[in-house]
């Protein structure tokens, strides 16, 4: 069965999530934020479910987390019936939703449910993208201009300048609310200011209390300031934030060509992530 997770599921959820440095860190952060959301302000943005067995002790087989219209999963169903239950559940969700997970999990999902919608590629995705883990301490920078962000609004502005389509998908206020949600879950946001004091490069890392990893995300430099080493400075600072908390930095590459860039910064490819789309998605985007 699939049911909403509660605070009583914390140990089972942590056990499953710690086996997955990427989606597991995302879900642990979301769970931490949900537990801290005493006013239930984010009930529309995030839900977390436990997929359990039919046995008397109802053992947890996987955790499913919705963030907006994106689902993350750790673990997997253990029987044909549980797989079909997961597929039916996802198909009943918002029709534009997608499932992101380790590529092996996605491959099993698509093999069992080989509909055209499930195999529909993301517009920017033709093959699975690398998942990478830091293998060494980053080299200290001679001049550390990275500082914690003073305005979450400015982060949105920089991300939107790099990806203008973001302006159509999510508003400034909505995205700022999502960042506040992440902060409750252990996220830290950083920026590098330019000569006028306005940020020219941003980056963030998820550092949930229960996790063993720090998930780096949203590395972005304004187009006119690229090629000057700002992203390298940002990644170095984010790695140090993780190591200072006894956590190992990890990241998901959004583009395959980024693997070589991050390998020069001490990261090694471990696996891949991929995306599956539920039934009905093809009808919306076609």
C-alpha positions as CSV (number, residue, x, y, z in Angstrom):
1,X,0.0,0.0,0.0
2,X,1.0,3.7,-0.4
3,X,0.3,6.0,2.5
4,X,1.4,9.4,3.6
5,X,4.6,9.4,5.7
6,X,4.4,10.5,9.4
7,X,7.0,11.5,12.0
8,X,6.8,7.8,13.2
9,X,8.3,6.8,9.8
10,X,11.5,8.8,10.4
11,X,13.8,5.8,11.2
12,X,12.5,3.7,8.2
13,X,12.6,6.7,5.9
14,X,16.2,7.6,7.0
15,X,17.3,4.0,6.5
16,X,16.0,3.9,2.9
17,X,17.2,7.4,2.0
18,X,20.8,6.9,3.3
19,X,21.2,4.2,0.6
20,X,20.8,6.9,-2.1
21,X,23.1,9.9,-1.9
22,X,21.1,11.9,-4.5
23,X,17.3,11.3,-4.3
24,X,17.8,10.2,-0.7
25,X,19.3,13.5,0.3
26,X,16.5,15.4,-1.5
27,X,13.8,13.4,0.4
28,X,15.5,13.7,3.8
29,X,15.7,17.4,3.3
30,X,12.0,17.6,2.3
31,X,11.0,15.4,5.3
32,X,12.9,17.6,7.7
33,X,11.2,20.7,6.2
34,X,7.8,19.1,6.4
35,X,8.3,18.2,10.1
36,X,9.4,21.8,10.8
37,X,6.4,23.3,8.9
38,X,4.2,23.8,12.0
39,X,1.8,26.0,10.0
40,X,1.4,23.5,7.2
41,X,2.3,26.3,4.7
42,X,3.7,23.9,2.1
43,X,1.1,21.2,1.9
44,X,0.4,22.0,-1.8
45,X,4.1,21.9,-2.7
46,X,5.4,18.7,-1.1
47,X,4.0,15.3,-0.1
48,X,5.9,12.2,1.1
49,X,4.6,8.7,0.9
50,X,5.7,5.3,2.1
51,X,5.3,2.3,-0.1
52,X,4.8,-0.7,2.2
53,X,4.3,-4.4,1.9
54,X,1.1,-6.3,2.5
55,X,2.7,-8.3,5.3
56,X,1.5,-8.0,8.8
57,X,4.5,-5.8,9.8
58,X,4.0,-3.5,6.8
59,X,7.7,-3.2,6.0
60,X,8.7,-0.1,4.1
61,X,9.9,-0.9,0.5
62,X,10.3,2.6,-0.8
63,X,9.8,6.3,-0.2
64,X,8.1,8.6,-2.8
65,X,8.4,12.4,-2.5
66,X,6.6,15.0,-4.6
67,X,8.2,18.4,-4.9
68,X,5.9,20.5,-7.1
69,X,5.3,18.3,-10.1
70,X,8.5,16.3,-9.7
71,X,8.6,12.9,-7.9
72,X,11.7,11.4,-6.3
73,X,11.9,7.8,-5.2
74,X,14.3,5.7,-3.1
75,X,14.0,2.0,-2.8
76,X,11.6,0.1,-5.1
77,X,8.5,-2.2,-5.0
78,X,9.2,-5.8,-4.3
79,X,6.4,-7.5,-6.2
80,X,4.4,-7.2,-9.4
81,X,1.4,-6.0,-7.4
82,X,3.4,-3.2,-5.7
83,X,4.9,-2.1,-9.0
84,X,1.4,-1.8,-10.6
85,X,0.3,0.1,-7.5
86,X,3.1,2.6,-7.9
87,X,2.3,3.0,-11.6
88,X,-1.4,3.6,-11.0
89,X,-0.6,6.0,-8.2
90,X,1.7,8.1,-10.4
91,X,-0.7,8.0,-13.3
92,X,-3.4,9.6,-11.1
93,X,-1.2,12.5,-10.1
94,X,-0.9,15.8,-12.0
95,X,-0.6,14.9,-15.7
96,X,2.6,17.0,-16.1
97,X,4.4,15.2,-13.3
98,X,7.6,13.2,-13.9
99,X,9.5,10.7,-11.9
100,X,13.3,11.3,-11.3
101,X,15.4,8.5,-9.9
102,X,18.5,6.4,-10.4
103,X,18.7,5.3,-14.0
104,X,18.5,1.6,-13.0
105,X,15.2,2.2,-11.2
106,X,13.8,4.2,-14.2
107,X,14.8,1.3,-16.5
108,X,12.9,-1.2,-14.4
109,X,9.9,1.1,-14.3
110,X,9.9,1.6,-18.1
111,X,10.5,-2.1,-18.8
112,X,7.4,-3.0,-16.8
113,X,5.3,-0.2,-18.2
114,X,6.5,0.4,-21.8
115,X,4.0,2.9,-22.9
116,X,5.0,5.8,-25.3
117,X,4.4,8.3,-22.5
118,X,6.9,6.5,-20.1
119,X,9.6,6.6,-22.7
120,X,9.0,10.2,-23.8
121,X,12.3,12.0,-23.5
122,X,12.7,15.3,-21.7
123,X,13.3,18.1,-24.3
124,X,16.9,18.5,-23.0
125,X,17.5,14.8,-22.3
126,X,18.4,12.1,-24.7
127,X,20.5,9.9,-22.4
128,X,20.8,9.5,-18.6
129,X,22.9,12.2,-16.9
130,X,25.8,11.5,-14.5
131,X,25.6,11.4,-10.8
132,X,28.9,12.4,-9.2
133,X,30.5,12.3,-5.8
134,X,33.4,14.2,-4.4
135,X,36.6,12.1,-3.9
136,X,38.9,14.7,-2.4
137,X,39.0,17.9,-0.4
138,X,38.8,20.9,-2.7
139,X,41.9,23.1,-3.1
140,X,41.6,26.2,-1.0
141,X,41.1,29.4,-3.0
142,X,43.5,32.3,-2.5
143,X,40.6,34.8,-2.4
144,X,37.3,33.6,-1.1
145,X,34.6,36.0,-2.3
146,X,31.8,33.5,-1.7
147,X,29.3,34.6,0.9
148,X,25.9,33.5,2.1
149,X,23.1,34.9,0.1
150,X,21.4,38.1,1.5
151,X,18.4,37.9,-0.9
152,X,16.7,34.8,-2.2
153,X,15.0,37.0,-4.8
154,X,18.3,37.7,-6.5
155,X,18.9,33.9,-6.8
156,X,15.8,33.6,-8.9
157,X,16.8,36.6,-11.1
158,X,20.2,35.0,-11.9
159,X,18.7,31.5,-12.6
160,X,16.0,33.1,-14.8
161,X,18.7,35.1,-16.7
162,X,20.4,31.9,-17.6
163,X,17.2,30.0,-18.4
164,X,14.5,32.5,-19.6
165,X,11.9,29.7,-19.9
166,X,11.9,29.6,-16.1
167,X,10.0,32.8,-16.1
168,X,7.0,31.0,-17.7
169,X,7.2,28.0,-15.4
170,X,7.5,29.6,-12.0
171,X,7.1,33.1,-10.6
172,X,9.6,34.9,-8.4
173,X,7.5,34.7,-5.3
174,X,6.7,31.0,-5.8
175,X,10.4,30.1,-6.4
176,X,11.4,32.0,-3.3
177,X,8.8,30.1,-1.3
178,X,10.4,26.9,-2.6
179,X,13.9,28.1,-1.4
180,X,12.5,28.9,2.0
181,X,11.1,25.4,2.1
182,X,14.6,24.0,1.3
183,X,16.2,26.2,4.0
184,X,14.0,24.5,6.6
185,X,15.3,21.3,5.3
186,X,19.0,22.2,5.7
187,X,19.7,24.1,2.5
188,X,22.3,26.9,2.4
189,X,22.4,29.4,-0.4
190,X,25.5,31.3,-1.5
191,X,26.5,34.1,-3.9
192,X,29.5,35.9,-5.3
193,X,29.0,39.7,-5.5
194,X,30.2,41.8,-8.4
195,X,31.9,45.1,-8.2
196,X,28.6,46.9,-7.5
197,X,27.7,44.4,-4.7
198,X,25.0,42.6,-6.7
199,X,25.5,38.8,-7.1
200,X,26.9,37.5,-10.3
201,X,27.2,33.8,-9.3
202,X,25.0,31.7,-7.1
203,X,24.9,28.1,-5.7
204,X,23.2,26.0,-3.1
205,X,23.6,22.8,-1.1
206,X,21.2,20.5,0.7
207,X,22.5,19.5,4.1
208,X,19.7,17.7,6.0
209,X,20.5,16.7,9.6
210,X,19.9,13.0,9.1
211,X,21.9,12.7,5.9
212,X,25.5,11.7,5.2
213,X,25.7,13.8,2.0
214,X,25.5,17.4,0.8
215,X,23.7,17.7,-2.5
216,X,25.0,20.6,-4.6
217,X,22.5,22.3,-6.9
218,X,21.6,25.6,-8.7
219,X,25.2,26.5,-9.7
220,X,24.7,29.5,-12.0
221,X,26.8,32.5,-13.2
222,X,25.5,35.4,-15.2
223,X,26.3,34.9,-18.9
224,X,28.5,38.0,-19.1
225,X,30.6,36.9,-16.2
226,X,31.3,33.3,-17.2
227,X,34.8,31.9,-17.9
228,X,36.3,33.7,-15.0
229,X,36.4,30.9,-12.4
230,X,33.4,32.0,-10.4
231,X,31.6,28.6,-10.6
232,X,34.8,26.9,-9.4
233,X,35.0,29.2,-6.4
234,X,31.3,28.4,-5.7
235,X,31.7,24.6,-5.9
236,X,34.8,24.8,-3.7
237,X,32.9,26.7,-1.0
238,X,29.9,24.3,-1.2
239,X,32.1,21.3,-0.8
240,X,33.8,22.8,2.2
241,X,30.4,23.5,3.8
242,X,29.6,19.8,3.4
243,X,32.9,18.5,4.7
244,X,32.7,20.9,7.7
245,X,29.5,19.1,8.7
246,X,31.1,15.6,8.1
247,X,29.1,15.1,4.9
248,X,30.3,14.1,1.5
249,X,29.4,16.5,-1.4
250,X,27.5,15.0,-4.3
251,X,25.7,16.5,-7.4
252,X,23.6,15.7,-10.4
253,X,24.8,16.9,-13.8
254,X,22.1,18.6,-15.8
255,X,24.1,18.2,-18.9
256,X,26.4,15.3,-19.9
257,X,29.3,17.6,-20.9
258,X,29.5,18.9,-17.3
259,X,31.0,15.5,-16.2
260,X,34.4,16.5,-17.4
261,X,34.2,19.9,-15.7
262,X,33.3,18.5,-12.3
263,X,35.9,15.7,-12.6
264,X,38.5,18.5,-12.6
265,X,37.1,19.7,-9.3
266,X,37.5,16.3,-7.6
267,X,34.2,14.6,-8.5
268,X,33.8,11.1,-9.9
269,X,30.9,9.6,-11.8
270,X,29.1,6.9,-9.8
271,X,25.9,6.3,-11.6
272,X,23.2,8.1,-13.7
273,X,19.9,9.7,-13.2
274,X,17.0,9.5,-15.6
275,X,13.3,10.6,-15.9
276,X,10.1,8.7,-16.5
277,X,6.8,10.2,-17.5
278,X,3.4,8.9,-16.5
279,X,0.5,7.9,-18.8
280,X,-1.1,11.0,-20.3
281,X,2.0,13.2,-20.4
282,X,2.5,12.7,-24.2
283,X,-1.0,14.0,-24.9
284,X,-0.2,17.3,-23.0
285,X,3.2,18.1,-24.6
286,X,2.3,16.9,-28.2
